[in-house]
Amino acid sequence: MSSKATFEIFHDKAGEWRWRLVASNGNIIADSGEGYQAKQGAKRGIESVKKNAGRADIRVVDNT
């Protein structure tokens, strides 16, 4: 099995395109959260995550 995560692009039950990031152990660690009409939209979403995630701040939210 690969030692890195993999982005998958797929059609959902509504016929829209979505993406998910799958860890090497098979667990889904992120997803698009929305469907796209075109596959290219899902690809742009992946590119946005790749570009911006490394620079994202971490915020702890206490909902207690």
C-alpha positions in Angstrom: 0.0 0.0 0.0 1.2 3.5 -0.7 2.6 5.5 2.2 1.0 8.8 1.1 -2.6 10.1 0.9 -4.5 10.1 -2.4 -7.1 12.4 -3.8 -10.1 10.6 -5.4 -12.6 12.2 -7.7 -16.0 10.5 -8.0 -19.7 10.9 -8.9 -22.0 11.1 -5.9 -25.6 9.7 -5.8 -27.0 13.0 -7.2 -24.7 12.8 -10.2 -22.4 15.6 -9.1 -18.6 15.4 -8.9 -16.9 15.3 -5.5 -13.4 14.7 -4.2 -12.0 13.1 -1.0 -8.6 12.7 0.4 -7.9 9.2 1.5 -5.0 8.3 3.9 -2.7 5.3 3.2 -4.8 3.2 5.6 -8.0 3.9 3.7 -9.5 6.4 6.0 -11.1 9.5 4.5 -9.3 12.5 6.0 -11.0 15.3 4.0 -13.7 15.8 1.5 -15.1 18.4 -0.8 -18.2 19.0 1.4 -20.1 20.0 -1.8 -20.8 18.6 -5.2 -19.6 20.1 -8.5 -21.4 20.1 -11.8 -18.2 19.5 -13.7 -15.2 17.3 -13.0 -13.0 20.4 -13.5 -14.7 22.0 -10.5 -13.7 19.1 -8.3 -10.1 19.3 -9.7 -10.0 23.1 -8.9 -11.1 22.3 -5.4 -8.3 19.8 -4.9 -5.8 22.3 -6.3 -7.1 25.0 -3.8 -6.6 22.6 -0.9 -3.1 21.7 -2.0 -2.2 25.4 -2.4 -3.7 26.7 0.8 -3.7 23.9 3.4 0.0 24.2 4.2 -0.4 27.9 5.0 -3.6 27.5 7.0 -3.6 28.6 10.6 -4.8 26.1 13.3 -7.6 27.3 15.6 -8.9 25.4 18.6 -12.6 25.9 19.1 -14.0 25.0 22.5 -17.7 24.3 22.2 -18.3 23.4 25.8 
